[in-house]
Amino acid sequence: MIVIQGPQFKQSRAGLEWHLAYKAPWELAEEIGAFVVYYNSRRYHEALGNVTPDDVYFGRRDAILEARRELEAETPARRKTLNQGGWKRSNLYPGMGSNVPQMF
């Protein structure tokens, strides 16, 4: 839990600095740990090709980028079929046969 102390602030070269107060040191460690997990495993990085650092570290980057390229290549044909009045569940999910997900 982050507790922001009242309207106290101090002027610095960079601007205003708000002081965060934690009730115990381990609360700060928990917040930092949660941010590191988010930054490495949930947040996409443009410099890495819009994958997470964990994807790069564990060798999943190439597979993810290949799957994106395949989907990107299939999308125009799928849109064309749907826009020409060929809307069927089987067109939305090619290759699934009778295993097409039901909406209701």
N, C-alpha and C positions, 0 to 999 in steps of 0.2 A: 504494500500500500504506500503510495506516495503522498506525503503531506506537504503542502506548500504553505510556508509560513506567511501569514498576513501580507500586507502591501509593502513589506520591507524589500528594498532592492538597493543595489549599489551600482553607481555609474562606472563604466570602464571604457576603454578604447573601443571595444567591439559593440558596445551598446549597453543594454540593461541586463544584468545577471540576476536571475531569480534563484534564491537559495532553496534547495530541497532538503527537507529534514526527514530522516528515517528514525523510527523508534528504536531499531536495533541494527547493528552492522550486517547481520545475516539477511535482513530485508533488502538492503542495497545489493548484496551478492545475488539474491534471488532475482531481482529486477535485471541486473546485468546478465545473468545466465539466461533469462527468458528472452532478452533482446538478442543475444548471440545465437540462440536456437532459431529465432525468427529470421535473423539476417542470413544465416548459413543454409537453412533448410526450407524456408517458406518464401523468401523475397527473391524475385527474379532480377538478375543483373544484366543490363543491356550489353555491357562489355563482354559478357560470357555467352552472348547469343540468346539472351532471355531464358536462361536456365539458372538454377540455384548453384551456389558453390559446392554443395553436397553432390549434386548431379555430376559436376565436373570431377570432383575428388573420387567418387565411387565409379566413374567410367560410364555413366548413363547418358552423357551429353550427346554423343553421336546418334544413339538410338532415338532419343527424343527429337533431335533435329530432323532425322530421316522420317520419322512418323509425321512430323509437321509438314514436311515437304510433300509426302504422299497425300495427306489430307488436303493440302492446298491445291494439288494437281487434280484431285477428284471433285472438288467443290464446284467449279464452273459447270461441269457436265450435270451434276446433281441439280444445281439451280435451274439450268436450262430445262431439264425434264419436268421439274416441279412447276416452272412458269408456263410451260406449254400445256398445262392441264393434266399432266400425268401423275397427279398426286396419289400415291398408294404407299402404304407402310413399307412394302417391299422395296420401293424405290428409295426410301429414306435410309434403309439399312441393307445395302446390297450384300449378297453372300450369306445372309443369315437364314434364308429359306423360311420355314414355318416358326422359327425361333424369334420372330420379330416382337419387340416389346409392345405390350398393350397399354393404351393410355388410361383406360378406366376399367 
